[in-house]
Amino acid sequence: MKRAIIIVLDSVGIGELPDAALYNDEGSNTLGNIVKTVGHEPWFSLKNLEQLGLGYVDGIDYLNKPEKVSGAVGRMAESSKGKDTTTGHWEIAGLILDRPFPTYPNGFPKEVIEEFERAVGRKSIGNYPASGTEIIQKLGEEHMKTGCPIVYTSADSVFQIAAHEEVIPIEELYDMCMKAREILQGEHAVGRVIARPFVGTPGNFKRTDRRRDFSLKPIKKTVLDYAKEQGYEVRAVGKIEDIFAGSGITHAVHTHGNMDGVDNTIKWMKEDFSGILFTNLVDFDMLYGHRNNTVDYAKALVEFDRRIPEILDAMKDGDILFITADHGCDPTTESTDHSREYTPLVMYGKNVKKGANIHTRSSFSDIAATIKDYLGIDGHIEGKSFLKDIMD
């Protein structure tokens, strides 16, 4: 029984990529800047990640380097154009995009908004780039009076619809998103349509955890598709099912926060199956990176680090664990958007070479190629396997 377990620490980048200037991301280093800001605090410790070898990743000079480590490490560069969640996850699964998804710094064109309003039977308000927490405070009261959904975007390729759960019921909001997803194709094929429900009263609005992402279907087959076709199970935890629009997934569970994601990952790890277990832990990005909340981002890292012994204890002999990220979202910079960064890769398994270092790889898709190699899957995906470099 062989399994690949991928845990994506959403937005935990480790330093700007060479082309970061094209994305206005010079100086971004999500993990590094967090450690430099709060690393002196007595509560801050990433001792379990350090024991796996994180401090030996290229470019990391701010973490401890134990003489003997239990895992293998590397640093991943993003080959695709862009810095969003969908692009990063698709590349981890072996699909490289040569063109970025469209973005809308001036809001969506009139014809898109009008078609959306006809489809949902309501006028909309907003239609400009904004922080999700700020726009509901600004437009939430008007939304409650008029029933008009709040449409907004960001620096990422997203069409976001915010609605108060007592004004537009959650199922109606999801239906609006599905209609928007049908509209946003071709030149306006944004990476994700996102439902952003909230509750509360004017001045005290709060987003709920019933967010849902409606992504494009991957434009090519990924390692997930090939694994499913060839009889493997592909289990998705968190928003993975949404990111891949269900493609290549055999089982899925949606979660309420990072620790619920870890709980569900461990639960499935303890079961017997062969294939891929793919987890996204979104709190780092959604709750802390986008809100420039450095302290709570750091606390979330510590919280995950404390769960690593449980994750390792749940592993079976044929498992390889890959802990990585999909992009950056540096909470210490002025921007609240994603950042174009390298991502870490920490690996562990019974037959993984302790202390192996694959250094800097040119694409996240090397992870998919390695999993394809390990599971013996047929099919063409992007990337170069590093399996022989990490296995005893």
C-alpha positions in Angstrom: 0.0 0.0 0.0 1.6 3.3 -1.2 0.3 6.7 -0.5 1.3 10.3 -1.1 0.1 12.8 1.5 0.3 16.4 0.5 -0.3 19.2 3.1 -0.4 22.7 1.7 0.2 25.4 4.2 -1.7 28.0 2.2 0.4 31.1 1.6 3.5 30.1 3.6 6.1 31.4 1.1 9.8 31.6 1.9 11.1 34.5 -0.2 10.6 36.4 -3.4 11.1 34.7 -6.7 13.5 36.2 -9.3 10.5 37.7 -11.2 8.8 39.1 -8.0 9.3 42.7 -9.3 6.8 42.0 -12.1 4.2 41.4 -9.5 5.2 44.3 -7.2 6.4 41.8 -4.6 10.0 42.8 -4.0 10.9 42.2 -0.3 8.2 39.6 0.3 9.2 36.7 2.5 6.2 35.4 4.3 7.9 32.9 6.7 11.2 34.9 7.0 9.6 38.2 7.8 7.2 36.6 10.3 10.1 34.9 12.1 12.1 38.2 12.1 9.1 40.0 13.6 8.0 37.6 16.3 10.7 34.9 16.5 12.0 36.3 19.7 8.7 35.7 21.5 8.9 32.9 24.1 5.8 31.2 22.7 7.2 31.0 19.1 8.7 27.7 18.2 8.7 25.6 15.0 10.8 22.9 16.6 9.1 20.0 14.8 9.4 21.5 11.4 13.0 22.3 12.3 13.6 18.6 13.3 12.3 17.6 9.9 14.9 19.9 8.4 13.1 23.1 7.4 16.1 25.2 8.5 18.2 23.6 5.8 16.0 24.7 2.9 17.8 27.0 0.5 17.4 30.7 1.5 16.3 30.0 5.1 18.9 31.3 7.5 16.6 32.2 10.4 15.7 28.8 11.8 17.5 26.2 13.8 19.5 23.5 12.0 19.7 20.4 14.2 22.7 18.2 13.5 20.5 15.3 12.7 17.1 15.7 11.0 14.4 13.2 10.3 13.2 14.4 7.0 14.2 15.6 3.5 13.8 19.2 2.2 13.8 21.4 -0.9 12.7 24.8 -2.2 10.2 25.1 -5.0 9.9 27.8 -7.6 6.6 28.5 -9.4 6.8 28.0 -13.1 3.3 29.1 -14.0 2.4 32.7 -14.5 0.5 34.1 -11.5 0.5 33.8 -7.7 -3.0 32.6 -6.9 -4.3 29.6 -5.1 -5.7 27.8 -8.2 -2.5 28.3 -10.2 -0.3 27.1 -7.3 -2.4 24.0 -6.5 -2.7 23.0 -10.2 1.0 23.2 -10.6 1.6 21.1 -7.5 -0.6 18.5 -9.2 1.4 18.7 -12.4 -0.3 21.4 -14.6 1.7 24.5 -15.6 -0.1 27.6 -16.9 1.7 29.6 -19.5 -0.8 32.5 -19.2 -2.1 34.0 -15.9 -5.8 34.0 -15.1 -7.4 37.4 -15.8 -7.5 40.1 -13.1 -9.7 43.2 -12.8 -7.9 46.1 -11.1 -10.8 48.4 -12.2 -13.6 46.0 -11.6 -15.5 43.8 -14.0 -16.7 45.1 -17.4 -20.3 46.4 -17.6 -21.4 43.5 -19.8 -20.2 40.9 -17.3 -22.0 42.6 -14.4 -25.2 43.1 -16.4 -25.2 39.4 -17.5 -24.7 38.4 -13.8 -27.5 40.5 -12.6 -29.9 39.1 -15.2 -28.9 35.6 -14.3 -29.5 36.1 -10.5 -32.5 38.4 -10.7 -30.9 41.1 -8.5 -28.9 44.2 -9.0 -25.4 44.2 -7.4 -23.3 46.7 -5.6 -19.5 47.2 -5.3 -17.6 45.9 -8.3 -14.1 47.0 -7.3 -11.0 45.5 -5.7 -11.2 45.4 -2.0 -10.4 43.6 1.2 -13.3 41.3 2.0 -13.6 42.4 5.6 -13.5 46.1 4.7 -16.1 45.9 1.9 -18.8 44.3 4.1 -18.3 47.0 6.7 -18.6 49.6 4.0 -21.5 48.2 1.9 -23.1 45.7 4.3 -25.8 48.0 5.5 -26.8 49.0 2.0 -26.8 45.3 1.0 -29.2 44.6 3.9 -31.6 47.4 2.9 -31.6 46.6 -0.8 -30.9 42.9 -1.0 -28.2 43.6 -3.6 -25.3 41.1 -3.4 -21.8 42.7 -3.0 -19.5 41.9 -5.9 -15.8 42.5 -5.6 -12.4 41.3 -6.6 -8.8 41.6 -5.5 -5.3 41.4 -7.0 -6.0 37.7 -7.7 -8.2 36.3 -10.4 -11.4 36.1 -8.4 -15.1 37.1 -8.6 -16.3 37.3 -5.1 -19.9 37.6 -3.9 -20.6 38.7 -0.3 -24.1 38.4 1.2 -25.6 38.4 4.6 -27.0 35.0 5.5 -30.3 36.5 6.6 -30.7 38.5 3.4 -29.6 36.0 0.8 -29.7 32.4 2.2 -26.6 30.4 1.8 -27.9 28.0 -0.9 -29.1 31.0 -3.0 -25.6 32.5 -2.6 -24.0 29.3 -3.8 -26.5 29.2 -6.7 -25.4 32.8 -7.6 -21.8 31.7 -7.6 -22.6 28.7 -9.9 -24.4 31.1 -12.3 -21.4 33.5 -12.2 -19.1 30.6 -12.9 -21.0 29.7 -16.0 -20.8 33.3 -17.2 -17.1 33.8 -16.4 -15.6 31.7 -19.2 -13.4 32.5 -22.2 -11.6 35.8 -21.9 -13.2 36.4 -18.5 -12.4 32.9 -17.1 -11.3 33.9 -13.6 -9.6 31.3 -11.5 -12.3 31.3 -8.8 -15.8 32.5 -8.0 -16.0 32.7 -4.2 -19.1 32.8 -2.0 -18.4 35.1 1.0 -21.3 34.8 3.5 -21.4 37.0 6.5 -23.6 37.7 9.6 -24.0 40.5 12.1 -25.3 44.0 12.3 -23.9 47.3 10.8 -20.6 48.0 12.3 -20.3 44.5 13.6 -20.4 42.3 10.4 -18.4 39.1 10.5 -17.7 36.6 7.7 -18.7 33.0 8.4 -16.9 29.7 7.7 -19.4 28.7 5.0 -17.3 30.2 2.2 -17.1 28.1 -1.0 -14.8 28.3 -4.0 -16.1 27.6 -7.5 -13.0 27.0 -9.6 -12.5 26.3 -13.3 -12.0 22.7 -14.1 -8.3 22.0 -14.8 -7.5 22.5 -18.5 -5.5 19.3 -18.6 -5.3 16.1 -16.6 -3.4 16.2 -13.4 -1.8 13.5 -11.3 -5.1 13.4 -9.4 -7.0 12.5 -12.6 -4.5 9.8 -13.6 -4.5 8.3 -10.1 -8.3 8.1 -10.0 -8.5 6.6 -13.5 -6.0 3.9 -12.5 -7.8 2.7 -9.5 -6.2 4.8 -6.7 -8.2 6.8 -4.2 -7.7 10.5 -4.2 -9.0 12.1 -0.9 -9.3 15.8 -0.6 -9.4 17.8 2.7 -10.5 21.4 2.9 -10.9 23.4 -0.3 -9.0 21.0 -2.5 -12.2 19.7 -4.1 -13.2 23.2 -4.9 -9.8 24.2 -6.4 -10.0 21.2 -8.8 -13.7 21.5 -9.4 -14.0 17.9 -8.2 -11.8 16.7 -11.0 -9.7 13.6 -10.0 -11.3 13.4 -6.5 -12.8 10.2 -5.1 -13.6 11.4 -1.6 -13.8 14.9 -0.1 -14.4 16.6 3.2 -14.8 20.4 3.7 -13.3 21.8 7.0 -13.8 24.6 9.5 -10.3 25.9 10.1 -6.7 24.5 10.1 -7.1 22.2 13.1 -10.2 20.6 11.7 -8.2 20.1 8.5 -5.4 18.4 10.5 -8.0 16.3 12.4 -9.6 15.1 9.1 -6.2 14.4 7.5 -5.1 12.2 10.5 -8.4 10.4 10.5 -8.0 9.4 6.8 -4.3 8.6 7.3 -5.3 6.0 9.9 -7.6 4.3 7.3 -6.3 1.7 4.8 -6.3 2.9 1.2 -3.8 3.5 -1.6 -3.4 6.7 -3.5 -3.2 10.4 -2.7 -4.4 12.4 0.3 -4.4 16.2 -0.5 -5.0 18.8 2.2 -5.2 22.5 2.2 -4.9 24.5 5.4 -6.4 27.9 4.5 -6.3 29.9 7.7 -2.8 31.1 7.2 -3.8 32.9 4.0 -7.5 33.7 4.6 -7.4 34.8 8.2 -3.9 36.2 8.7 -2.0 36.9 5.5 -4.8 38.9 3.8 -5.4 40.8 7.0 -1.7 41.6 7.7 -2.0 39.9 11.0 1.5 38.8 11.7 1.2 37.7 15.3 -1.8 35.4 14.7 -0.2 34.1 11.5 2.8 33.1 13.6 0.6 31.5 16.3 -1.1 29.5 13.5 2.3 28.2 12.4 3.1 27.2 16.0 -0.3 25.5 16.3 0.4 23.4 13.1 3.9 22.6 14.2 2.6 21.2 17.5 0.4 18.7 15.5 3.3 17.3 13.4 4.1 14.5 15.9 0.5 13.3 15.5 0.7 13.4 11.8 4.0 11.5 11.7 2.6 8.9 14.2 -0.4 8.3 11.8 1.9 7.5 8.8 2.1 3.9 7.5 5.2 2.3 6.0 4.3 3.1 2.4 3.5 6.8 3.0 5.5 9.8 1.8 4.5 13.1 3.4 5.0 16.3 1.4 4.5 19.6 3.4 4.6 22.6 1.0 2.8 25.8 0.1 1.1 27.4 -3.0 2.3 31.0 -3.0 3.1 33.7 -0.4 1.0 36.2 1.5 3.4 38.2 3.6 1.5 39.9 6.5 4.4 42.3 7.2 4.2 44.1 3.9 1.9 46.9 3.0 0.0 44.8 0.5 -2.7 42.4 1.6 -2.5 40.4 -1.5 -0.7 37.2 -2.4 3.0 37.4 -3.1 5.2 35.8 -5.7 7.5 33.6 -3.6 9.4 30.4 -3.4 7.7 27.7 -1.3 9.2 25.2 1.1 9.1 21.4 0.7 9.5 19.2 3.7 9.2 15.4 3.2 9.1 12.4 5.6 8.6 8.7 5.3 10.0 5.4 6.4 12.1 5.1 3.3 12.8 8.8 2.8 16.5 9.7 3.2 17.1 11.7 6.4 18.8 14.9 5.6 18.4 14.7 1.8 18.2 18.1 0.2 16.9 18.5 -3.4 17.7 22.2 -3.2 15.9 24.6 -5.6 13.5 23.0 -8.1 12.2 24.9 -11.1 8.5 24.0 -10.7 6.0 22.9 -8.1 5.0 20.2 -10.6 8.1 18.2 -9.6 6.0 17.1 -6.7 3.4 15.6 -9.0 6.1 13.9 -11.1 7.6 12.4 -8.0 4.2 11.1 -6.8 3.5 9.7 -10.3 6.9 7.9 -10.2 6.3 6.6 -6.7 2.8 5.3 -7.3 3.7 3.9 -10.8 1.0 6.0 -12.5 0.9 6.2 -16.3 0.1 9.5 -18.0 1.7 12.8 -19.1 2.1 15.6 -16.6 4.6 18.4 -16.3 7.6 18.2 -13.9 10.7 16.1 -13.2 10.7 13.5 -10.5 13.2 13.7 -7.7 12.1 10.3 -6.2 15.6 8.8 -6.6 17.1 11.7 -4.7 15.0 11.3 -1.6 14.5 7.5 -1.3 16.8 5.0 0.4 
